[in-house]
Amino acid sequence: MKTLTVVAALVTTLAATVAFAQSPPTPPPATPPAKEKPAPSLTGTWGLEVTHSAGTSTPTLTITQTGEKLNGTYVGTYGESVLTGSSKGSDFTFSLEIGTEQKVTVVYTGTLAGDTVKGTVTMGEMGEGTFTGKRK
């Protein structure tokens, strides 16, 4: 009887070992989903330094970004103007008209990196230039 008990214990242990060895491995814990970074936004007040053929100007922009749409105001040497444009990722473009009697369309195209912007500006017949700026 003692032998039968020992054999039964060995068979049970062997069966448990085989069953454990055949079970699939436990998968690693699922990694939590990565948090998406908020899209860059141009919303705010910006101080620019624009270099062009007539020299350097320092306009102030106030921009509101809704989705990819930009709206705002430009205040500079040539007065105050409404600006409109768009932004996709860190790239943006907006335009405005300056001048009182003879209007000139000015187009800014640039990139946003945190609280700084830089790019090019086209001023119709007045030529082209570059700009840099910081969020105030």
C-alpha positions as CSV (number, residue, x, y, z in Angstrom):
1,M,0.0,0.0,0.0
2,K,2.9,2.3,0.8
3,T,4.3,1.7,-2.6
4,L,1.0,2.5,-4.2
5,T,0.8,5.8,-2.4
6,V,4.3,6.7,-3.4
7,V,3.6,5.8,-7.1
8,A,0.3,7.8,-7.0
9,A,2.2,10.8,-5.6
10,L,4.9,10.5,-8.3
11,V,2.2,10.2,-11.1
12,T,0.4,13.3,-9.7
13,T,3.6,15.3,-9.6
14,L,4.6,14.2,-13.1
15,A,1.2,15.0,-14.5
16,A,1.2,18.5,-12.9
17,T,4.7,19.1,-14.3
18,V,3.7,18.1,-17.8
19,A,0.5,20.2,-17.6
20,F,2.5,23.2,-16.5
21,A,5.1,22.8,-19.2
22,Q,2.4,22.6,-21.9
23,S,0.5,25.7,-20.8
24,P,1.2,28.8,-22.9
25,P,3.5,31.4,-21.4
26,T,1.8,34.3,-19.7
27,P,1.9,37.3,-22.0
28,P,3.7,40.4,-20.8
29,P,1.5,43.1,-19.3
30,A,0.0,45.4,-21.9
31,T,1.8,48.7,-22.3
32,P,-0.5,51.7,-21.7
33,P,-1.3,53.7,-24.8
34,A,1.1,56.5,-25.6
35,K,-0.3,60.0,-24.7
36,E,-0.6,62.2,-27.7
37,K,1.2,65.4,-27.6
38,P,-1.1,68.4,-28.1
39,A,-0.9,69.9,-31.6
40,P,1.3,73.0,-31.8
41,S,-0.7,76.2,-31.6
42,L,0.0,79.7,-32.8
43,T,-2.6,81.1,-30.4
44,G,-1.2,84.1,-28.6
45,T,0.6,87.4,-29.0
46,W,3.8,87.4,-31.1
47,G,6.6,89.9,-31.4
48,L,8.3,89.6,-34.9
49,E,11.4,91.0,-36.4
50,V,11.0,91.2,-40.1
51,T,14.0,91.9,-42.4
52,H,13.2,93.2,-45.9
53,S,14.6,95.5,-48.6
54,A,13.3,98.6,-46.8
55,G,15.1,97.6,-43.5
56,T,13.8,96.0,-40.4
57,S,10.3,96.2,-38.9
58,T,8.9,94.8,-35.6
59,P,5.2,94.1,-35.9
60,T,3.1,92.5,-33.2
61,L,0.6,89.8,-34.1
62,T,-2.3,88.5,-32.1
63,I,-3.4,85.1,-33.4
64,T,-6.2,82.7,-32.6
65,Q,-5.9,79.2,-33.9
66,T,-9.0,77.0,-34.2
67,G,-8.1,73.6,-35.6
68,E,-6.0,74.5,-38.7
69,K,-7.5,77.9,-39.2
70,L,-5.7,81.1,-38.2
71,N,-7.3,84.5,-37.5
72,G,-5.9,87.6,-35.9
73,T,-4.5,91.1,-36.1
74,Y,-1.3,92.6,-37.3
75,V,-0.1,95.9,-35.8
76,G,3.1,97.4,-37.3
77,T,4.7,100.3,-39.3
78,Y,1.9,100.2,-41.9
79,G,-1.0,100.3,-39.4
80,E,-3.4,97.6,-38.2
81,S,-4.6,94.8,-40.4
82,V,-6.7,91.6,-40.2
83,L,-4.8,88.4,-40.9
84,T,-6.1,85.0,-42.0
85,G,-4.3,81.8,-42.7
86,S,-3.8,78.1,-41.9
87,S,-1.5,75.8,-39.9
88,K,-0.7,72.2,-40.4
89,G,1.5,70.6,-37.8
90,S,4.3,73.1,-37.2
91,D,4.0,74.7,-40.7
92,F,1.8,77.8,-41.2
93,T,1.0,80.5,-43.7
94,F,-1.1,83.7,-43.3
95,S,-1.7,86.8,-45.2
96,L,-2.8,90.4,-44.6
97,E,-3.1,93.6,-46.5
98,I,-1.1,96.7,-45.5
99,G,-1.2,100.3,-46.7
100,T,-3.9,102.9,-46.7
101,E,-4.3,104.1,-50.3
102,Q,-2.4,101.4,-52.2
103,K,-2.9,98.0,-50.6
104,V,-0.2,95.4,-50.7
105,T,-0.8,91.8,-49.8
106,V,1.8,90.4,-47.5
107,V,2.2,86.6,-47.1
108,Y,4.1,85.0,-44.2
109,T,5.1,81.4,-44.5
110,G,7.0,79.7,-41.6
111,T,7.4,77.1,-39.0
112,L,6.5,77.0,-35.3
113,A,8.9,75.5,-32.7
114,G,7.6,76.0,-29.2
115,D,7.4,79.7,-28.5
116,T,9.4,80.8,-31.6
117,V,8.6,81.2,-35.3
118,K,10.7,81.8,-38.3
119,G,10.2,81.9,-42.1
120,T,9.8,84.1,-45.2
121,V,7.6,87.0,-46.0
122,T,6.5,88.1,-49.5
123,M,5.4,91.7,-49.9
124,G,4.1,91.9,-53.5
125,E,6.1,94.4,-55.5
126,M,8.0,95.4,-52.3
127,G,10.0,92.2,-52.5
128,E,10.7,89.4,-50.1
129,G,12.3,89.1,-46.7
130,T,12.7,86.8,-43.6
131,F,11.2,86.9,-40.1
132,T,11.8,85.5,-36.7
133,G,9.5,85.9,-33.7
134,K,8.8,85.0,-30.1
135,R,5.5,84.5,-28.2
136,K,5.0,87.3,-25.7
